Amino acid sequence: MKFSFKQFIVPNFWRKLAFMLPAVILMGVFVSVLTEVGWGTDPATFMNVNIQKALGWGLGNTEVLVYGLMFIFTFAFGPDRIGFGTLANMVLIGYVIDICKWVWEKTGFHAFVLSAGFGGKLCIFIIALLLFVIVAAVYMNAQMGVAPYDAMPSIISGWLPKVPFFVIRIIFDFSAVAIGVIVGKLSPAGLQGSVVGSIAMSLLLGPVISLVGKPLGKILNPEPVPEVEAEEITE
């Protein structure tokens, strides 16, 4: 399928945009809280944070570079997956995390998390994770394009129809964690984040977001969803 600017204008465009943009921004906010706790993030953020430290860049610039390369792959082999949500995800989240990191340091939240005991960190982690799951589900169900990171395993799955999608997705996420570990080990800054936590999230986040997203999908998409699109959402 060829790329067309018409695919940016989806049904119920303004309503979906009003949900999608705040959801993307809040994803960055809640991921920034998860990085403060240090118990693990989604595999993409784990990889990008370690690349960021190795390059000495901000996370926003790093994600534009990494997702920009993935965007080229998506544009070449899955252009129908591109929309406003694609661009918002690849550009906004990293910079939101950078801004939040500065805010957390200036407001004392960073020091608070560091000094919090196990119970305090557990509460912060659970709340941030649950809120991240909700806003991620809102973003996905807006159906305004797929993030470059999510588009790649979907495209690869189309090339390997005999391999279940969840297997491809797990391998893809594990590869991101592996890249993060390798870069972190080679970087003078050392490994950033929790490997175990990020691996656990790679296994759990997808199914949980899909589960939470089902009722949200009815709100954002009152019209019947075509069968093919519905399959992509559950992926």
C-alpha positions in Angstrom: 0.0 0.0 0.0 1.3 3.4 -1.0 1.6 6.4 1.4 -1.1 9.1 1.1 -1.6 12.2 3.2 -5.3 11.4 3.2 -4.6 8.6 5.7 -3.8 11.3 8.3 -7.5 12.4 8.3 -9.3 9.6 10.1 -13.0 9.4 11.0 -13.8 11.5 14.1 -10.5 13.2 13.6 -10.8 16.1 16.1 -12.2 14.0 18.9 -9.4 11.4 18.4 -6.8 14.1 18.2 -8.1 15.6 21.5 -7.5 12.2 23.2 -4.4 11.2 21.4 -2.1 14.2 22.0 -2.7 14.4 25.8 -2.3 10.6 26.0 1.1 10.8 24.3 2.3 13.6 26.6 1.1 11.8 29.7 2.9 8.6 28.4 6.1 10.6 28.6 5.2 11.9 32.1 4.5 8.5 33.5 7.5 6.9 31.9 9.6 9.6 33.4 8.3 8.6 36.9 9.1 5.0 36.1 12.7 5.9 35.3 12.9 7.8 38.6 12.0 4.7 40.5 14.5 2.6 38.4 12.6 -0.7 38.5 12.2 -1.0 34.8 10.4 0.6 31.8 9.1 -0.5 28.5 11.9 -2.1 26.3 12.0 0.9 23.9 12.7 3.4 26.7 15.2 1.0 28.3 17.1 0.8 25.0 16.9 4.6 24.3 18.0 5.6 27.8 21.1 3.5 27.4 21.8 4.9 23.9 21.2 8.4 25.3 23.8 8.0 28.1 26.3 6.5 25.6 25.9 9.4 23.2 25.7 12.1 25.9 22.5 13.5 24.4 19.1 14.3 25.7 16.5 11.5 25.5 14.4 13.6 23.1 17.1 13.9 20.5 18.0 10.3 21.0 14.5 9.1 20.4 14.1 11.3 17.3 17.3 9.6 15.9 16.3 6.0 16.8 12.6 6.3 15.9 13.6 8.3 12.8 15.5 5.3 11.5 12.6 3.1 12.4 10.3 5.6 10.6 12.3 5.1 7.4 11.7 1.4 7.6 8.0 1.9 8.3 7.7 4.4 5.4 9.4 1.9 3.1 7.5 -1.3 4.0 4.4 -0.2 5.9 3.4 3.3 5.0 -0.3 2.7 5.7 0.6 2.5 9.4 1.7 6.2 9.5 -0.4 8.9 10.9 -0.4 11.9 13.3 0.0 9.5 16.2 3.2 8.1 14.6 4.8 11.5 14.5 3.6 12.5 18.0 5.0 9.4 19.5 8.4 9.6 17.9 8.9 13.3 18.6 7.0 14.2 21.8 7.6 11.5 24.4 11.4 11.8 24.7 11.3 15.6 25.1 8.5 15.3 27.6 10.6 12.9 29.7 13.6 15.3 29.4 11.4 18.2 30.7 9.9 16.1 33.5 13.4 15.0 34.6 14.3 18.7 35.0 11.0 19.4 36.8 11.5 16.4 39.2 14.9 17.6 40.1 13.8 21.3 40.7 10.8 20.3 42.7 12.5 17.8 44.9 10.5 14.8 43.6 13.8 13.2 42.4 15.2 13.4 45.9 12.0 12.2 47.4 11.9 9.0 45.2 15.6 8.3 46.0 14.9 8.6 49.7 11.7 6.6 49.7 11.7 3.2 51.2 10.6 0.0 49.4 7.0 0.6 50.2 7.0 4.2 48.9 8.7 3.3 45.7 6.3 0.4 45.2 3.3 2.7 45.5 4.8 5.3 43.1 5.7 2.5 40.7 2.3 0.9 40.7 0.4 4.2 40.3 2.7 5.4 37.4 2.5 2.0 35.7 -1.3 1.8 35.9 -1.7 5.4 34.6 0.8 4.6 31.8 -1.2 1.6 30.8 -4.4 3.6 30.6 -3.0 6.5 28.5 -1.1 4.0 26.3 -4.4 2.3 25.6 -6.1 5.6 24.8 -3.2 6.4 22.3 -3.5 3.0 20.6 -7.3 3.1 20.3 -7.3 6.6 18.8 -6.1 4.8 15.6 -4.1 7.7 14.3 -1.1 5.8 13.3 1.3 3.4 14.9 4.5 4.3 16.7 7.6 3.4 14.6 8.7 1.0 17.3 5.4 -0.8 17.2 5.1 -0.8 13.4 8.3 -2.8 12.8 7.3 -6.1 14.4 3.8 -5.7 12.8 5.5 -5.4 9.4 7.8 -8.3 10.1 4.8 -10.4 11.1 3.3 -9.8 7.7 6.5 -11.3 6.2 6.3 -14.4 8.4 2.7 -15.4 8.5 3.4 -18.8 10.0 5.0 -17.3 13.1 2.5 -16.0 15.7 2.7 -12.3 16.2 3.2 -12.5 19.9 6.4 -14.5 19.3 7.8 -11.9 16.9 6.8 -9.1 19.3 8.6 -10.8 22.2 11.7 -11.4 20.2 11.6 -7.8 19.0 11.2 -6.4 22.6 14.0 -8.7 23.9 16.2 -7.5 21.1 15.6 -3.9 22.2 16.5 -4.9 25.8 19.6 -6.7 24.5 20.7 -3.6 22.5 20.2 -1.5 25.7 22.3 -3.9 27.7 25.1 -4.1 25.2 25.2 -0.3 24.8 25.0 0.2 28.5 27.9 -2.2 29.2 30.1 -0.4 26.6 29.2 3.0 27.8 31.3 4.8 30.4 28.1 5.8 32.2 27.3 2.1 32.8 24.0 0.2 32.4 20.9 2.3 33.0 17.6 0.9 34.4 16.6 -2.6 35.4 17.0 -5.4 32.9 14.7 -7.7 34.8 12.0 -5.1 35.1 12.2 -4.2 31.4 12.0 -7.8 30.4 9.0 -8.3 32.6 7.3 -5.3 31.0 8.0 -6.6 27.6 5.9 -9.7 28.4 3.1 -8.0 30.4 2.5 -4.5 29.0 1.1 -5.6 25.6 -1.7 -7.9 26.9 -2.6 -5.5 29.7 -2.8 -2.5 27.4 -5.0 -4.5 25.0 -7.3 -5.6 27.9 -7.7 -2.0 29.2 -8.1 -0.7 25.6 -11.2 -2.7 24.8 -13.7 -0.4 26.6 -11.8 2.7 25.6 -12.0 1.6 22.0 -15.8 1.8 22.1 -15.6 5.4 23.3 -13.0 6.5 20.7 -14.4 4.4 17.9 -18.2 4.3 18.1 -18.3 3.1 14.5 -17.7 -0.6 13.8 -14.0 -1.3 13.4 -13.0 -3.3 10.3 -11.8 -6.8 11.0 -8.2 -6.2 9.9 -7.9 -3.1 12.0 -9.3 -4.8 15.0 -6.7 -7.5 14.7 -3.9 -4.9 14.6 -5.3 -3.2 17.8 -5.2 -6.5 19.7 -1.6 -7.0 18.6 
